[in-house]
Each structure stands twice: as structure tokens, then as C-alpha cells.
């Protein structure tokens, strides 16, 4: 289920205030591959064990937020920092 366009227009990272956009399919697939390999943690340092069906990424490419059942989970502690994802596709 896609996030409503009007909601996307107002959403931003709650910490940096950088806008977010949907995570592209190739990036989502790569992120999920790394999650399945046990190589991804949240900002809080908790291992991410469930692949994402959808995600949002800040326009600067630094933070990923998951989307659960069409609802963006914009909790800073549950975000995924991309600095841990070396060579993450741009």
C-alpha cells in the first residue's frame, strides 16, 4: 500500500527536518538483502530482522524509515542510518 502523496509532501525526518521520498525498488531490494544477511541495525543499535515491504529515505540519503501497512514509522530510534550500508546504491 503506497503512502498518500499529500502525506509525502509534508513528511520529513523528525530529527534533521530533511524531506523524505519513497525508497526506490533497487535500493529496497539491496536493503532487504543486507537485512537477511544480518548486516543492518536501527539507529538505536537493534538488529533489523524483518525485511521492509516499503520504505522512505531522506532526500540527502542518510536515513531510511520503514512503512508498515501504508503507515510511515517516523520514529528516530527505529530509523536505519545508511552510513552502515557501505556502497549502498544511489
DSSP file (Angstrom, degrees, kcal/mol; ACC not computed):
  #  RESIDUE AA STRUCTURE BP1 BP2  ACC     N-H-->O    O-->H-N    N-H-->O    O-->H-N    TCO  KAPPA ALPHA  PHI   PSI    X-CA   Y-CA   Z-CA
    1    1 A X              0   0    0      0, 0.0    69,-0.2     0, 0.0     2,-0.1   0.000 360.0 360.0 360.0 123.3    0.0    0.0    0.0
    2    2 A X        -     0   0    0      1,-0.1     2,-0.3    67,-0.1     3,-0.1  -0.423 360.0-106.7 -78.9 151.6    1.5    3.3   -1.1
    3    3 A X        -     0   0    0     -2,-0.1    -1,-0.1     1,-0.1    68,-0.1  -0.579  44.8 -97.1 -76.7 138.4    1.7    6.3    1.1
    4    4 A X     >  -     0   0    0     66,-0.3     4,-2.2    -2,-0.3     3,-0.3  -0.285  27.2-131.0 -55.8 134.8   -0.7    9.1    0.2
    5    5 A X  H  > S+     0   0    0      1,-0.2     4,-1.8     2,-0.2    -1,-0.1   0.863 106.6  55.3 -58.7 -38.8    1.0   11.8   -1.9
    6    6 A X  H  > S+     0   0    0      1,-0.2     4,-0.7     2,-0.2    -1,-0.2   0.886 108.4  48.7 -64.5 -37.0   -0.3   14.6    0.2
    7    7 A X  H >> S+     0   0    0     -3,-0.3     4,-1.6     1,-0.2     3,-1.1   0.914 107.9  54.6 -67.1 -42.3    1.2   13.0    3.3
    8    8 A X  H 3< S+     0   0    0     -4,-2.2    12,-0.4     1,-0.3    -2,-0.2   0.844 100.3  61.6 -59.1 -33.8    4.6   12.6    1.5
    9    9 A X  H 3< S+     0   0    0     -4,-1.8    -1,-0.3     1,-0.2    -2,-0.2   0.774 113.7  33.8 -65.2 -25.6    4.6   16.3    0.7
   10   10 A X  H << S+     0   0    0     -3,-1.1    -1,-0.2    -4,-0.7    -2,-0.2   0.598  94.4 104.5-106.3 -13.2    4.6   17.2    4.4
   11   11 A X     <  +     0   0    0     -4,-1.6     9,-1.0     9,-0.1     2,-0.3  -0.414  40.3 158.3 -72.2 143.7    6.7   14.3    5.8
   12   12 A X  B     -A   19   0A   0      7,-0.2     7,-0.3    -2,-0.1     2,-0.2  -0.966  51.7 -73.9-152.6 166.0   10.3   14.9    6.9
   13   13 A X     >  -     0   0    0      5,-3.0     4,-1.9    -2,-0.3     5,-0.0  -0.462  39.8-139.7 -61.2 128.5   12.9   13.4    9.2
   14   14 A X  T  4 S+     0   0    0     60,-0.2    -1,-0.2    -2,-0.2    61,-0.0   0.701  98.1  40.4 -67.7 -17.0   11.8   14.3   12.7
   15   15 A X  T  4 S+     0   0    0      3,-0.1    -1,-0.2    61,-0.0    -2,-0.0   0.907 129.9  21.0 -93.9 -56.1   15.5   14.9   13.7
   16   16 A X  T  4 S-     0   0    0      2,-0.1    -2,-0.2     3,-0.0     3,-0.1   0.647  90.0-133.4 -90.7 -16.3   17.0   16.7   10.7
   17   17 A X     <  +     0   0    0     -4,-1.9     2,-0.3     1,-0.3    -3,-0.1   0.628  53.7 149.2  68.4  15.6   13.8   18.0    9.1
   18   18 A X        -     0   0    0      1,-0.1    -5,-3.0    -6,-0.1    -1,-0.3  -0.632  52.3-108.9 -76.9 135.3   15.1   16.8    5.7
   19   19 A X  B     -A   12   0A   0     -2,-0.3    40,-2.6    -7,-0.3     2,-0.3  -0.175  31.5-136.8 -60.8 158.4   12.2   15.7    3.4
   20   20 A X  E     -B   58   0B   0     -9,-1.0     2,-0.3   -12,-0.4    38,-0.2  -0.870  16.6-170.7-118.7 154.0   11.7   12.1    2.6
   21   21 A X  E     -B   57   0B   0     36,-2.5    36,-2.9    -2,-0.3     3,-0.0  -0.915  40.8 -78.5-134.4 160.3   10.9   10.2   -0.6
   22   22 A X  E     -B   56   0B   0     -2,-0.3     2,-0.4    34,-0.2    34,-0.3  -0.329  50.6-110.0 -60.5 142.1    9.9    6.6   -1.3
   23   23 A X        -     0   0    0     32,-2.9    32,-0.3     1,-0.1    -1,-0.1  -0.628  38.1-116.4 -74.6 123.6   12.8    4.2   -1.3
   24   24 A X     >  -     0   0    0     -2,-0.4     4,-2.8     1,-0.1     3,-0.2  -0.208  22.0-112.6 -61.9 152.1   13.4    3.0   -4.9
   25   25 A X  H  > S+     0   0    0      1,-0.2     4,-2.8     2,-0.2     5,-0.2   0.877 115.8  51.4 -55.5 -43.6   12.9   -0.7   -5.7
   26   26 A X  H  > S+     0   0    0      1,-0.2     4,-1.9     2,-0.2    -1,-0.2   0.892 113.3  45.1 -64.8 -37.6   16.6   -1.3   -6.3
   27   27 A X  H  > S+     0   0    0     -3,-0.2     4,-2.7     2,-0.2    -2,-0.2   0.889 112.8  51.0 -71.5 -38.9   17.6    0.3   -3.0
   28   28 A X  H  X S+     0   0    0     -4,-2.8     4,-2.6     2,-0.2    24,-0.2   0.918 110.4  49.5 -62.9 -43.7   14.8   -1.6   -1.2
   29   29 A X  H  X S+     0   0    0     -4,-2.8     4,-2.0    -5,-0.2    -2,-0.2   0.907 112.8  46.9 -62.6 -42.3   15.9   -4.9   -2.6
   30   30 A X  H  X S+     0   0    0     -4,-1.9     4,-2.0    -5,-0.2    -2,-0.2   0.909 111.7  50.7 -67.1 -41.7   19.5   -4.2   -1.6
   31   31 A X  H  X S+     0   0    0     -4,-2.7     4,-2.3     1,-0.2    -2,-0.2   0.933 111.2  48.4 -60.2 -45.8   18.5   -3.1    1.9
   32   32 A X  H  X S+     0   0    0     -4,-2.6     4,-2.6     1,-0.2    -1,-0.2   0.854 107.6  55.4 -65.6 -34.4   16.4   -6.3    2.3
   33   33 A X  H  X S+     0   0    0     -4,-2.0     4,-1.2     1,-0.2    -1,-0.2   0.922 111.1  44.8 -61.8 -42.3   19.3   -8.4    1.1
   34   34 A X  H  <>S+     0   0    0     -4,-2.0     5,-2.7     2,-0.2     6,-0.3   0.852 110.6  53.9 -71.8 -34.3   21.5   -6.9    3.8
   35   35 A X  H ><5S+     0   0    0     -4,-2.3     3,-1.8     1,-0.2     5,-0.2   0.941 108.0  50.2 -62.0 -46.5   18.8   -7.3    6.4
   36   36 A X  H 3<5S+     0   0    0     -4,-2.6    -1,-0.2     1,-0.3    -2,-0.2   0.782 107.4  54.8 -63.3 -26.6   18.5  -11.0    5.5
   37   37 A X  T 3<5S-     0   0    0     -4,-1.2    -1,-0.3    -5,-0.2    -2,-0.2   0.485 116.9-116.0 -83.5  -3.3   22.3  -11.2    5.9
   38   38 A X  T < 5S+     0   0    0     -3,-1.8    -3,-0.2    -4,-0.3    -2,-0.1   0.756  80.8 122.1  77.6  25.0   22.1   -9.8    9.4
   39   39 A X      < +     0   0    0     -5,-2.7     2,-0.4    -6,-0.1    -4,-0.2   0.188  47.5  84.1-107.3  16.6   24.0   -6.7    8.5
   40   40 A X        +     0   0    0      8,-0.3     8,-2.7    -6,-0.3     2,-0.3  -0.969  47.4 178.0-128.2 135.7   21.5   -3.9    9.3
   41   41 A X  B     -F   47   0C   0     -2,-0.4    40,-0.4     6,-0.3     6,-0.2  -0.918  29.2-113.7-127.4 156.0   20.8   -2.2   12.6
   42   42 A X    >   -     0   0    0      4,-2.8     3,-1.7    -2,-0.3    38,-0.2  -0.294  42.7 -97.3 -74.6 171.5   18.5    0.6   13.7
   43   43 A X  T 3  S+     0   0    0     36,-2.4    35,-0.1    33,-0.3    34,-0.1   0.833 128.1  58.8 -58.0 -32.5   19.9    3.9   14.9
   44   44 A X  T 3  S-     0   0    0     33,-1.5    -1,-0.3    35,-0.3    34,-0.1   0.614 122.6-107.7 -73.4 -13.6   19.4    2.6   18.4
   45   45 A X  S <  S+     0   0    0     -3,-1.7     2,-0.4     1,-0.3    -2,-0.1   0.606  72.7 139.0  96.3  13.6   21.7   -0.4   17.6
   46   46 A X        -     0   0    0      1,-0.1    -4,-2.8     0, 0.0    -1,-0.3  -0.770  58.8-109.6 -92.8 134.4   19.0   -3.1   17.4
   47   47 A X  B     -F   41   0C   0     -2,-0.4     2,-0.7    -6,-0.2    -6,-0.3  -0.375  23.8-133.2 -62.6 134.9   19.3   -5.6   14.6
   48   48 A X        +     0   0    0     -8,-2.7    -8,-0.3     1,-0.1   -10,-0.2  -0.831  33.9 166.9 -88.6 119.1   16.7   -5.3   11.9
   49   49 A X        +     0   0    0     -2,-0.7     2,-0.5     1,-0.1    -1,-0.1   0.570  51.9  72.1-111.6 -13.8   15.4   -8.8   11.2
   50   50 A X  S    S-     0   0    0      1,-0.0    -1,-0.1     0, 0.0   -14,-0.0  -0.914  81.0-123.9-109.1 123.9   12.3   -8.2    9.2
   51   51 A X        -     0   0    0     -2,-0.5     2,-0.4     1,-0.1    -2,-0.1  -0.245  30.3-112.0 -59.7 152.2   12.6   -7.1    5.5
   52   52 A X        -     0   0    0    -24,-0.2     3,-0.1     1,-0.2   -20,-0.1  -0.704  17.6-163.1 -88.4 136.0   10.9   -3.9    4.6
   53   53 A X  S    S-     0   0    0     14,-0.4     2,-0.3    -2,-0.4    -1,-0.2   0.821  82.8  -3.3 -79.7 -34.9    7.9   -4.0    2.2
   54   54 A X  E    S- C   0  67B   0     13,-0.5    13,-1.8   -26,-0.0    -1,-0.3  -0.964  71.2-175.3-149.9 159.9    8.2   -0.3    1.7
   55   55 A X  E     - C   0  66B   0     -2,-0.3   -32,-2.9   -32,-0.3     2,-0.4  -0.986  18.8-136.8-154.9 164.8   10.4    2.5    2.9
   56   56 A X  E     -BC  22  65B   0      9,-3.1     9,-3.0    -2,-0.3     2,-0.4  -0.950  18.5-163.9-121.0 145.1   11.1    6.2    2.9
   57   57 A X  E     -BC  21  64B   0    -36,-2.9   -36,-2.5    -2,-0.4     7,-0.2  -0.981  26.8-108.4-129.4 143.3   14.6    7.7    2.6
   58   58 A X  E >   -B   20   0B   0      5,-2.4     3,-2.6    -2,-0.4   -38,-0.3  -0.355  33.0-115.0 -65.6 150.4   15.6   11.3    3.4
   59   59 A X  T 3  S+     0   0    0    -40,-2.6    -1,-0.1     1,-0.3   -39,-0.1   0.705 118.2  57.5 -64.0 -18.0   16.5   13.3    0.3
   60   60 A X  T 3  S-     0   0    0    -41,-0.3    -1,-0.3     3,-0.1    -2,-0.1   0.459 111.7-124.1 -88.2  -0.5   20.1   13.5    1.4
   61   61 A X  S <  S+     0   0    0     -3,-2.6    -2,-0.1     2,-0.2     3,-0.1   0.650  79.2 112.5  74.6  16.6   20.2    9.7    1.5
   62   62 A X        +     0   0    0      1,-0.2    20,-2.5    19,-0.1    21,-0.4   0.742  69.5  37.4 -95.4 -24.7   21.2    9.4    5.2
   63   63 A X  E     - D   0  81B   0     18,-0.2    -5,-2.4    19,-0.1     2,-0.4  -0.989  58.0-160.0-138.3 137.4   18.2    7.8    6.9
   64   64 A X  E     -CD  57  80B   0     16,-2.6    16,-2.7    -2,-0.4     2,-0.4  -0.944   6.2-166.7-115.8 136.0   15.6    5.2    6.0
   65   65 A X  E     -C   56   0B   0     -9,-3.0    -9,-3.1    -2,-0.4     9,-0.1  -0.966  19.7-127.3-118.8 138.3   12.2    4.8    7.7
   66   66 A X  E     -C   55   0B   0     -2,-0.4     7,-2.7     7,-0.4     2,-0.5  -0.411  10.9-140.9 -80.2 160.1   10.0    1.8    7.2
   67   67 A X  E     -CE  54  72B   0    -13,-1.8     2,-0.6     5,-0.2   -13,-0.5  -0.992  13.5-163.4-120.0 122.5    6.4    1.8    6.1
   68   68 A X  E >  S- E   0  71B   0      3,-2.5     3,-2.0    -2,-0.5   -16,-0.0  -0.934  73.1 -23.4-109.9 117.5    4.1   -0.6    7.8
   69   69 A X  T 3  S-     0   0    0     -2,-0.6    -1,-0.2     1,-0.3     3,-0.1   0.867 128.7 -48.2  51.8  41.6    0.7   -1.3    6.2
   70   70 A X  T 3  S+     0   0    0    -69,-0.2     2,-0.6     1,-0.2    -1,-0.3   0.470 116.5 114.6  82.3   1.5    0.9    2.1    4.4
   71   71 A X  E <   -E   68   0B   0     -3,-2.0    -3,-2.5   -68,-0.1    -1,-0.2  -0.921  65.1-131.4-111.1 116.8    1.8    4.0    7.6
   72   72 A X  E     -E   67   0B   0     -2,-0.6     2,-1.0    -5,-0.2    -5,-0.2  -0.439  11.2-145.0 -64.8 132.7    5.3    5.6    7.8
   73   73 A X        +     0   0    0     -7,-2.7     2,-0.5    -2,-0.2    -7,-0.4  -0.815  22.7 177.1-100.1  93.3    7.1    4.8   11.0
   74   74 A X        +     0   0    0     -2,-1.0     2,-0.6    -9,-0.1   -60,-0.2  -0.223  25.8 137.4 -96.0  43.5    8.9    8.0   11.6
   75   75 A X    >>  -     0   0    0     -2,-0.5     3,-1.4     1,-0.1     4,-0.6  -0.815  49.7-144.7 -92.3 120.3   10.5    7.1   15.0
   76   76 A X  G >4 S+     0   0    0     -2,-0.6     3,-1.0     1,-0.3   -33,-0.3   0.855  97.6  53.4 -53.8 -40.8   14.1    8.2   15.2
   77   77 A X  G 34 S+     0   0    0      1,-0.2   -33,-1.5   -34,-0.1    -1,-0.3   0.731 110.3  48.0 -68.9 -21.3   15.2    5.2   17.2
   78   78 A X  G <4 S+     0   0    0     -3,-1.4    -1,-0.2   -36,-0.2   -12,-0.2   0.422  89.1 109.4 -99.3   0.2   13.8    2.8   14.7
   79   79 A X    <<  -     0   0    0     -3,-1.0   -36,-2.4    -4,-0.6     2,-0.6  -0.277  67.4-127.0 -70.4 161.8   15.3    4.5   11.6
   80   80 A X  E     -D   64   0B   0    -16,-2.7   -16,-2.6   -38,-0.2     2,-0.3  -0.961  15.9-143.4-114.5 117.0   18.1    2.9    9.6
   81   81 A X  E >   -D   63   0B   0     -2,-0.6     3,-0.8   -40,-0.4   -18,-0.2  -0.634   4.4-147.8 -78.2 134.5   21.2    5.0    9.1
   82   82 A X  G >  S+     0   0    0    -20,-2.5     3,-1.6    -2,-0.3     6,-0.2   0.594  84.1  83.9 -82.1  -9.3   22.7    4.5    5.7
   83   83 A X  G 3  S+     0   0    0    -21,-0.4    -1,-0.2     1,-0.3     3,-0.1   0.788  88.2  56.5 -63.9 -23.6   26.3    5.1    6.8
   84   84 A X  G <  S+     0   0    0     -3,-0.8     2,-1.1     1,-0.2    -1,-0.3   0.625  91.8  78.0 -77.4 -13.0   26.4    1.4    7.9
   85   85 A X  S X  S-     0   0    0     -3,-1.6     3,-1.5    -4,-0.1    -1,-0.2  -0.640  76.6-158.2-100.9  76.2   25.4    0.3    4.4
   86   86 A X  T 3  S+     0   0    0     -2,-1.1    -2,-0.1     1,-0.3    -3,-0.1  -0.254  76.0   8.8 -57.0 137.1   28.8    0.7    2.5
   87   87 A X  T 3  S+     0   0    0      1,-0.2    -1,-0.3     3,-0.0     2,-0.2   0.791  85.2 175.7  60.8  31.4   28.3    1.0   -1.2
   88   88 A X    <   -     0   0    0     -3,-1.5    -1,-0.2    -6,-0.2   -61,-0.1  -0.490  41.1 -98.5 -65.4 133.3   24.5    1.4   -0.9
   89   89 A X              0   0    0     -2,-0.2    -1,-0.1     1,-0.1   -59,-0.0  -0.238 360.0 360.0 -59.7 139.9   23.1    2.1   -4.3
   90   90 A X              0   0    0     -3,-0.1    -1,-0.1   -63,-0.0    -2,-0.1   0.427 360.0 360.0 -90.9 360.0   22.4    5.8   -5.1
